[in-house]
Amino acid sequence: MREVSYSLLAKKYGDYDILSDGRIYSWKRRKFLSDRASTTYQEVCLMIEGKREQWKVHRLVTAAFYGPLPEGMQTRHLNGNSRDNRLSNLAYGTPAENIADKERHGTMLRGTDTPMALFNKEQVLEIKEALSNGVHYTEVAKQYGVSESVVYCIARGKTYKNVGPSLFISSPDRMTKEQEAKLVELVYDGKTISEIAEAIGYNVGAVSRKFKRLKGKSIREFRKVAA
């Protein structure tokens, strides 16, 4: 006897059977579907209402046998093999449990190893070296085409923790007393945010936030802020 799930999912996609061993059978094509992905997870292509849809196999199996994925939960591969989609290897769990599984199995990607990483290891080290040599993160940000906050997070080890030492630099929003004093005068003179940012050599976002806090104050109050 063939093993088939007649769950809500199987009924919804009536041309397909989802088996507990992780295979998907197409009755229309009279064959088991082959993996369509070269990525970490197995995927199959289903024909849904005349349209082709790419589905991750582990999501089909868990939905068929365990029901819809609860809000805020993720699918866990209990043995650490993300391409093993047997029902016995799958379970719903919290993001924390999923991370703990990956930590335990050594499959947790970090920093430059992640597919969506902005920088590779060499670039992160170059950024930290430039900052260590006194180059301001505003200049580094311009060089790499990112915001000052991205560079700041790299320097402090908030991102790419596994690459190089953390550096102690001031926040992008923290101005020197001289910059604050100059900003105060320029706000009082009616200069725009862009003009002020260029004049004091600071990022527009930080100037904008400071500008909003100062706008509407008297010059005496301005001077107190920068004192």
VMD Tcl script that draws the C-alpha trace (Angstrom):
set ca {
  {0.00 0.00 0.00}
  {1.40 3.38 -0.98}
  {1.87 5.88 1.84}
  {-0.07 9.06 1.09}
  {-1.21 12.03 3.15}
  {-4.81 13.09 2.57}
  {-4.36 16.26 4.58}
  {-5.74 19.67 3.69}
  {-2.64 20.42 1.62}
  {-2.94 17.17 -0.36}
  {-6.58 17.91 -1.05}
  {-5.80 21.46 -2.10}
  {-3.20 20.25 -4.58}
  {-5.07 17.16 -5.63}
  {-2.67 16.22 -8.44}
  {0.10 15.55 -5.90}
  {0.75 13.14 -3.06}
  {3.17 14.16 -0.32}
  {4.83 11.10 1.23}
  {6.38 10.84 4.67}
  {9.74 9.91 3.14}
  {9.95 13.38 1.57}
  {8.99 12.44 -1.96}
  {6.31 14.23 -3.98}
  {4.30 12.20 -6.51}
  {2.52 13.77 -9.48}
  {-0.51 11.79 -10.64}
  {-0.77 13.86 -13.80}
  {2.81 13.05 -14.81}
  {2.74 9.60 -13.20}
  {6.13 10.02 -11.55}
  {7.93 11.35 -8.50}
  {9.11 14.94 -8.89}
  {12.83 15.59 -9.07}
  {14.68 18.26 -7.12}
  {14.70 21.52 -9.10}
  {17.14 23.47 -6.94}
  {20.89 23.57 -6.53}
  {20.51 25.49 -3.27}
  {20.61 24.39 0.36}
  {17.02 23.12 0.34}
  {15.29 20.69 -2.00}
  {12.63 22.27 -4.17}
  {10.05 20.97 -6.63}
  {7.95 22.69 -9.26}
  {4.17 22.29 -8.88}
  {1.51 23.27 -11.37}
  {-1.09 25.26 -9.41}
  {-4.15 26.51 -11.29}
  {-2.22 26.51 -14.53}
  {0.81 28.29 -13.09}
  {4.20 26.84 -12.18}
  {5.21 27.41 -8.56}
  {8.51 26.54 -6.87}
  {8.04 24.93 -3.44}
  {10.53 23.85 -0.79}
  {9.95 20.16 -0.12}
  {10.26 20.43 3.67}
  {7.42 22.96 3.71}
  {5.17 20.66 1.68}
  {5.87 17.68 3.95}
  {5.37 19.54 7.23}
  {2.22 21.29 6.00}
  {0.77 17.98 4.80}
  {1.40 16.06 8.02}
  {1.61 18.72 10.74}
  {-0.74 21.34 9.34}
  {0.01 24.97 8.46}
  {3.17 26.53 9.87}
  {2.20 28.36 13.09}
  {2.87 32.08 13.13}
  {6.38 32.91 14.31}
  {7.60 29.32 13.92}
  {10.10 27.75 11.51}
  {10.77 24.28 10.12}
  {13.66 22.45 11.79}
  {15.84 19.75 10.19}
  {16.62 17.71 13.27}
  {19.74 15.92 12.00}
  {21.27 19.05 10.45}
  {20.85 17.85 6.85}
  {18.69 20.46 5.14}
  {18.06 18.13 2.19}
  {16.74 15.27 4.33}
  {12.99 15.86 4.16}
  {11.71 12.70 5.80}
  {8.89 13.46 8.19}
  {10.90 11.96 11.07}
  {13.60 14.60 10.46}
  {11.24 17.57 10.41}
  {9.58 19.51 13.20}
  {8.15 22.94 13.81}
  {10.08 25.07 16.27}
  {10.93 28.59 17.32}
  {13.66 30.61 15.56}
  {15.80 30.13 18.68}
  {15.43 26.34 18.45}
  {16.30 26.45 14.75}
  {19.45 28.47 15.46}
  {20.38 26.09 18.29}
  {20.05 23.16 15.85}
  {22.39 24.86 13.37}
  {24.88 25.71 16.11}
  {24.85 22.10 17.29}
  {25.34 20.71 13.78}
  {27.89 23.33 12.72}
  {25.75 24.59 9.83}
  {25.22 28.13 11.11}
  {26.44 30.69 8.56}
  {28.05 33.83 9.92}
  {29.12 37.18 8.55}
  {30.92 36.84 5.22}
  {29.70 33.23 4.81}
  {26.07 34.28 4.34}
  {24.81 34.48 0.73}
  {23.46 38.02 1.29}
  {26.64 39.45 2.81}
  {27.52 42.93 1.52}
  {31.26 42.37 1.92}
  {33.71 39.51 1.74}
  {36.31 38.86 4.45}
  {39.04 40.85 2.69}
  {36.81 43.92 2.34}
  {35.80 43.84 6.01}
  {39.46 43.68 7.02}
  {40.25 46.57 4.64}
  {37.49 48.66 6.22}
  {38.75 47.97 9.74}
  {42.34 48.69 8.73}
  {41.34 52.04 7.19}
  {39.45 53.02 10.34}
  {42.38 51.93 12.52}
  {44.65 54.21 10.46}
  {42.46 57.21 11.18}
  {40.29 57.33 8.07}
  {36.86 58.67 9.08}
  {33.98 56.25 8.55}
  {32.23 58.88 6.40}
  {35.03 58.54 3.85}
  {35.04 54.75 4.14}
  {31.27 54.69 3.60}
  {31.62 56.79 0.43}
  {34.36 54.51 -0.87}
  {32.21 51.39 -0.51}
  {28.88 53.01 -1.40}
  {27.16 52.29 1.92}
  {25.83 54.35 4.82}
  {27.94 55.49 7.77}
  {25.88 53.26 10.06}
  {26.90 50.17 8.04}
  {30.58 51.03 8.51}
  {30.02 51.82 12.20}
  {28.37 48.42 12.80}
  {31.28 46.65 11.08}
  {33.81 48.56 13.18}
  {32.06 47.83 16.48}
  {31.56 44.14 15.68}
  {27.78 44.42 15.53}
  {28.02 42.80 12.07}
  {30.73 40.49 10.67}
  {31.66 39.51 14.23}
  {33.84 36.68 12.96}
  {36.20 38.96 11.00}
  {38.93 40.94 12.76}
  {38.84 42.80 16.08}
  {36.16 45.25 17.18}
  {37.14 48.92 17.06}
  {36.13 51.68 19.43}
  {34.81 54.59 17.37}
  {32.09 57.12 18.13}
  {28.58 56.68 16.79}
  {27.77 58.31 13.42}
  {25.23 60.47 15.26}
  {27.77 61.80 17.78}
  {29.18 65.17 16.71}
  {32.14 67.01 18.14}
  {31.48 70.19 20.12}
  {32.86 72.22 17.22}
  {30.50 70.55 14.77}
  {27.51 71.11 17.04}
  {28.42 74.78 17.51}
  {28.76 75.26 13.76}
  {25.48 73.44 13.15}
  {23.70 75.72 15.62}
  {24.92 78.84 13.86}
  {23.98 77.51 10.43}
  {20.49 76.52 11.58}
  {20.03 80.03 12.97}
  {21.25 81.45 9.64}
  {18.52 79.53 7.83}
  {20.73 77.04 6.00}
  {19.22 73.81 4.67}
  {20.05 70.38 6.05}
  {22.14 69.52 2.98}
  {24.07 72.78 3.22}
  {24.74 72.23 6.92}
  {25.86 68.63 6.38}
  {28.31 69.70 3.69}
  {29.62 72.64 5.75}
  {30.38 70.61 8.88}
  {31.43 67.43 7.05}
  {28.78 65.22 8.58}
  {26.15 62.78 7.31}
  {22.77 64.17 6.32}
  {20.79 61.75 8.51}
  {22.47 62.82 11.75}
  {22.24 66.50 10.80}
  {18.54 66.06 10.01}
  {17.81 64.56 13.43}
  {19.75 67.29 15.21}
  {18.11 69.93 13.00}
  {14.62 68.78 14.00}
  {15.51 68.96 17.69}
  {16.87 72.48 17.31}
  {14.27 73.91 14.95}
  {12.11 76.51 16.68}
  {14.52 77.23 19.53}
  {15.93 80.68 20.17}
  {19.60 81.45 19.49}
  {20.19 81.46 23.24}
  {18.79 77.94 23.48}
  {20.89 76.97 20.45}
  {24.04 78.08 22.19}
  {23.13 76.06 25.29}
  {22.83 72.91 23.19}
  {26.33 73.33 21.79}
  {27.88 74.54 25.04}
}
mol new
graphics top color blue
foreach p $ca { graphics top sphere $p radius 0.5 }
foreach p [lrange $ca 0 end-1] q [lrange $ca 1 end] { graphics top cylinder $p $q radius 0.2 }
display resetview
